[in-house]
Amino acid sequence: MTAPGTTSALQGELTVAGSTTVLPINQECARLFMEKNPGVRVSVSGGGSGHGIKAVGAGDIDIGAASRDVKQKEFDQFPDLMPFGIAKDSVAIVVSASNTALNSLTLEQAAKVFAGEITNWKELGGVDAPIHVVTREEGSGTRDCFMHSVMRPYDKEVTGAASVKRSNGEVRATVAKDELSVGYISLGYVDTTVRALKIGEVTPTVETVLSGEYPIIRTLYLVTKGEPSELEQAFIDFVLSAEGQEVVKDMGYIPVRYE
């Protein structure tokens, strides 16, 4: 029996681009997929969810990666888009590992911090110092998830004074170096350089996301233009196979199969 994503006759090239959240999953799956299919070359890059959806819709790439649902206006522009859910993820609000004054926020406090209504750490029980807000760019799937779960329920927008970064990695690096900063990143990007804050008394983990206790969750997608080609389908099938979903799990995300 042929393993998922493996076809001896597979030949050709695939270009995959979009969400930086999905990027590490795609990079590792592409490496493994090419090992199984020597006649295939898979090129993977980031650029954000909005870029991935637009580029695949325009036919500039083969597969777009998105860490949010495709918006209605995107379907209106590209009605033949086909999203495939390949993982679940959550967004964690993070501070520097050296910031030990704050352990948790309520969703309303978080909304007020990122809206620029709470501007000093002393208002949260910390030092008398300004809060440096770090956010993602418009079109980011991570930002879209954060806005939907944290900001919009309180009818708030991210402050214009926030420092805008173009990837999860940039947000993490910025927050890690500045103990007065606060940002949000994909749960899969949390490492020892930053500390994920509890929402209420709930720590963001795979277990609390799956149980529904942690309130910020989203689906990660691969998106094609129309029905996938044989090669596109083979790659998507590999990501959804037991081996691909193990990559999802190893990267800190939540499998949609083989859980």
NORUR-V344508 format. One record per residue. N is the residue number from 1. PSI is psi in whole degrees, 0 to 359 (* if undefined). OMEGA is omega in radians with two decimals (NA if undefined). D_FIRST is the distance of its C-alpha to the first C-alpha in Angstrom with 2 decimals. Layout:
n: {N;N}
psi: {PSI;PSI}
omega: {OMEGA;OMEGA}
d_first: {D_FIRST;D_FIRST}
//
This chain:
n: {1;2;3;4;5;6;7;8;9;10;11;12;13;14;15;16;17;18;19;20;21;22;23;24;25;26;27;28;29;30;31;32;33;34;35;36;37;38;39;40;41;42;43;44;45;46;47;48;49;50;51;52;53;54;55;56;57;58;59;60;61;62;63;64;65;66;67;68;69;70;71;72;73;74;75;76;77;78;79;80;81;82;83;84;85;86;87;88;89;90;91;92;93;94;95;96;97;98;99;100;101;102;103;104;105;106;107;108;109;110;111;112;113;114;115;116;117;118;119;120;121;122;123;124;125;126;127;128;129;130;131;132;133;134;135;136;137;138;139;140;141;142;143;144;145;146;147;148;149;150;151;152;153;154;155;156;157;158;159;160;161;162;163;164;165;166;167;168;169;170;171;172;173;174;175;176;177;178;179;180;181;182;183;184;185;186;187;188;189;190;191;192;193;194;195;196;197;198;199;200;201;202;203;204;205;206;207;208;209;210;211;212;213;214;215;216;217;218;219;220;221;222;223;224;225;226;227;228;229;230;231;232;233;234;235;236;237;238;239;240;241;242;243;244;245;246;247;248;249;250;251;252;253;254;255;256;257;258;259}
psi: {136;133;151;136;2;119;122;332;358;129;152;190;145;139;128;130;158;229;132;341;316;344;309;327;312;321;313;320;323;318;312;321;319;328;322;337;81;339;5;141;123;121;125;134;173;228;348;156;316;318;315;317;316;317;319;323;324;353;15;336;171;318;128;151;132;138;32;168;149;131;156;322;332;321;324;321;321;80;346;13;138;106;141;116;125;353;165;154;168;165;129;139;127;149;171;147;336;352;101;4;334;128;333;158;152;162;322;318;317;316;319;324;310;343;354;20;329;114;353;138;334;336;345;13;12;204;163;87;151;147;127;110;131;131;174;167;160;139;344;135;326;316;318;317;317;315;315;318;330;312;312;326;339;12;48;156;155;136;143;347;354;147;125;127;154;5;161;320;320;319;313;315;320;313;320;326;350;105;355;2;160;139;189;141;162;141;325;346;355;128;194;351;344;166;125;129;147;149;113;241;19;121;136;110;167;319;316;333;314;326;346;0;319;129;357;110;153;167;141;140;151;138;132;165;104;189;135;146;173;316;318;316;321;320;314;317;322;317;327;357;171;319;317;320;335;324;314;311;316;330;359;9;183;119;150;351;158;36;*}
omega: {-3.13;3.13;3.11;3.11;-3.11;3.06;-3.04;-3.08;-3.08;3.10;3.00;-3.08;3.05;3.00;-3.11;-3.12;3.07;-3.00;3.06;3.05;-3.10;-3.04;-3.11;3.06;-3.11;-3.12;-3.11;3.10;3.10;3.14;-3.13;3.13;3.13;3.07;-3.13;-3.07;-3.05;-3.13;-3.08;3.04;3.13;3.10;-3.06;3.07;-3.12;3.12;3.12;-3.09;-3.14;3.11;-3.11;-3.13;3.14;-3.08;3.11;3.11;-3.14;-3.13;-3.12;3.09;-3.11;-3.09;3.04;3.08;-3.10;3.10;3.05;3.05;3.02;-3.10;-3.13;-3.14;3.08;3.04;3.11;-3.13;-3.11;-3.00;-3.11;3.09;3.11;3.13;3.07;3.12;-3.08;3.13;2.97;3.14;3.06;3.11;3.14;3.00;-2.99;2.97;3.10;3.10;3.14;3.10;-3.07;-3.05;-3.02;3.14;-3.05;3.03;2.87;3.08;-3.14;3.07;3.13;3.13;-3.13;3.09;-3.07;3.04;-3.14;3.11;2.93;-2.96;-3.09;-3.12;-3.12;3.09;3.14;3.12;-3.12;-3.10;3.08;-3.08;-3.11;3.05;3.10;-3.08;3.12;-3.09;3.06;-3.11;3.03;-3.12;3.11;3.07;3.10;3.10;-3.12;3.11;3.13;3.14;-3.09;-3.02;-3.00;-2.97;-3.02;3.08;3.13;3.08;-3.10;3.07;3.10;-3.11;3.09;3.13;-3.10;3.04;-3.04;3.14;-2.99;3.11;3.04;-3.14;3.13;3.10;-3.13;-3.13;3.14;-3.13;-3.11;-3.07;-3.04;-3.06;3.07;-3.06;3.03;-3.13;3.08;-3.11;3.02;3.12;3.14;-3.14;-3.14;3.08;-3.04;-3.13;3.13;3.12;3.14;-3.14;3.01;2.94;-2.92;3.08;-3.05;3.09;3.10;3.07;3.08;-3.08;-3.10;3.06;-3.13;-3.12;-3.11;3.13;3.13;-2.88;-3.06;-3.09;3.12;3.07;3.06;-3.00;2.76;-3.01;3.07;3.07;-3.05;3.12;-3.12;2.99;3.13;-3.10;3.10;-3.14;3.14;3.12;3.12;3.12;3.13;3.13;-3.13;3.11;3.11;-3.13;3.12;3.13;3.02;3.04;3.10;-3.12;-3.13;-3.13;3.11;3.12;-3.01;-3.13;3.01;3.05;3.08;3.12;NA}
d_first: {0.00;3.79;6.41;9.27;11.81;10.03;10.47;11.80;14.59;15.79;19.47;22.51;24.36;24.43;27.56;27.51;30.86;32.83;33.26;34.05;32.70;29.18;29.66;28.51;25.25;24.63;25.74;23.43;20.37;21.33;21.60;18.16;16.65;18.63;17.54;13.87;15.27;18.36;19.49;20.10;23.26;23.78;27.43;28.30;31.84;33.90;37.00;36.87;35.41;38.09;37.39;33.64;34.22;37.01;35.24;32.10;34.42;36.48;33.54;34.32;30.89;27.37;26.70;29.47;29.36;31.70;32.79;34.66;34.44;35.10;38.81;40.29;42.24;39.06;37.57;40.96;40.76;37.09;36.24;32.73;31.43;28.20;27.76;24.54;25.32;23.23;25.54;28.93;31.82;35.48;38.56;40.84;44.53;45.27;48.34;48.86;48.10;51.82;52.85;53.34;55.86;53.47;50.69;50.15;51.01;51.17;49.46;52.97;54.07;51.01;51.81;55.40;54.50;52.24;54.81;57.50;59.54;59.12;59.98;61.09;59.27;62.37;61.64;58.51;60.28;59.68;61.94;64.37;62.32;60.68;57.05;55.04;52.44;49.26;47.04;44.31;45.00;45.02;41.60;39.82;37.30;38.54;42.06;41.16;39.67;42.76;45.13;43.58;43.55;46.65;49.07;49.02;49.68;52.97;53.60;53.60;52.57;51.82;55.07;55.86;56.84;53.27;51.69;48.73;45.62;42.68;39.84;38.96;39.46;42.95;43.97;42.86;44.70;47.82;47.99;47.32;50.34;52.73;53.56;55.42;52.41;49.96;46.80;43.46;39.95;36.37;35.70;32.97;35.76;38.10;38.83;41.81;44.00;44.45;44.96;43.47;46.19;45.92;46.44;49.02;47.93;44.17;42.30;39.39;36.25;32.72;33.95;37.08;35.31;32.78;35.69;37.70;40.55;40.28;41.28;39.63;35.99;33.98;30.57;28.97;27.49;25.73;27.53;26.89;29.43;28.41;24.89;22.52;21.58;17.99;18.44;20.28;17.76;14.92;17.36;18.40;14.93;14.51;17.97;17.17;14.02;14.80;15.31;17.47;19.41;20.11;21.73;23.72;24.92;25.76;27.83;29.90;28.64;27.37;23.74;23.37;20.16;19.28;23.05}
//
